[in-house]
């Protein structure tokens, strides 16, 4: 029988393996997944850490008067926190003009 923390460890390692495969895959080039350069790492991490905290604060301020905008601010907080996590933990940078596009959407014309 697998204990709960063993299962969590397995899921973490499995997800990490998938992320590393995505980075090394040709699909990653198209989606703009890149290794975070040492020269930009601190600036990237500081920006996304500050941005997610700022978005959370805005979401809390908007919650009662404008709940729909609060949800949007929470979405941006989640997005910046995900970028911060991937940069800090896995040294991954995700950047693209089409980053918010869904699968099947046409890319922006340059």
C-alpha positions in Angstrom: 0.0 0.0 0.0 1.3 3.5 -0.9 1.4 6.0 1.8 0.0 9.5 1.0 3.4 11.2 1.0 4.8 8.5 -1.3 2.0 9.1 -3.7 2.7 12.8 -3.6 6.4 12.2 -4.2 5.5 10.0 -7.2 3.2 12.6 -8.7 5.8 15.4 -8.2 8.5 13.3 -9.9 6.2 12.3 -12.7 5.1 15.9 -13.3 8.8 17.1 -13.2 9.7 14.4 -15.8 6.9 15.6 -18.0 8.0 19.2 -17.7 11.6 18.3 -18.6 10.4 16.4 -21.6 8.4 19.4 -22.7 11.4 21.6 -22.5 13.6 19.3 -24.6 10.8 18.6 -27.1 10.4 20.6 -30.3 7.0 21.5 -29.1 8.7 23.6 -26.4 10.3 25.8 -29.0 7.0 26.6 -30.6 5.4 27.4 -27.2 8.3 29.5 -26.1 9.4 27.4 -23.1 13.1 28.3 -22.5 15.8 27.8 -19.9 16.0 30.9 -17.7 19.4 32.6 -18.3 21.5 33.3 -15.2 21.8 37.0 -16.3 18.0 37.5 -16.2 17.0 35.0 -13.4 16.9 37.5 -10.5 15.0 40.1 -12.5 12.5 37.5 -13.8 11.9 36.0 -10.4 11.6 39.4 -8.6 9.2 40.7 -11.2 6.8 37.7 -11.0 7.0 37.5 -7.2 6.0 41.2 -6.9 3.4 40.9 -9.7 1.5 38.0 -8.1 1.5 39.7 -4.7 0.2 42.9 -6.3 -2.5 41.0 -8.2 -3.6 39.3 -5.0 -3.8 42.6 -3.2 -5.9 44.1 -6.0 -8.2 41.0 -6.0 -8.9 41.5 -2.3 -9.6 45.2 -2.7 -12.0 44.5 -5.6 -13.8 41.5 -4.0 -16.9 43.1 -2.5 -17.5 46.0 -5.0 -16.4 44.3 -8.3 -16.2 40.5 -7.8 -15.8 39.7 -11.5 -12.7 41.9 -11.7 -11.5 40.3 -8.5 -11.6 36.9 -10.2 -9.6 38.3 -13.2 -7.0 39.7 -10.8 -6.8 36.3 -9.1 -6.2 34.7 -12.5 -3.3 37.0 -13.2 -1.9 36.3 -9.7 -2.1 32.6 -10.5 -0.4 33.1 -13.8 2.5 35.1 -12.3 2.8 32.7 -9.4 3.1 29.8 -11.9 5.8 31.6 -13.8 7.6 32.4 -10.6 7.4 28.7 -9.5 8.7 27.4 -12.8 11.5 29.9 -12.9 12.6 29.3 -9.2 12.1 25.6 -9.1 12.8 24.4 -12.6 14.7 27.4 -14.2 12.1 27.6 -16.9 11.0 30.8 -18.6 7.7 30.9 -20.5 7.2 33.9 -22.8 5.3 34.4 -26.0 2.9 36.9 -27.5 0.4 34.0 -27.7 0.8 32.8 -24.1 -2.9 33.2 -23.3 -4.1 31.5 -26.5 -6.0 28.3 -26.2 -5.1 25.2 -28.3 -6.6 25.6 -31.7 -6.5 29.4 -31.7 -4.6 31.0 -34.5 -1.3 32.7 -33.5 -1.0 36.5 -33.8 0.2 37.6 -37.2 3.5 39.4 -37.0 
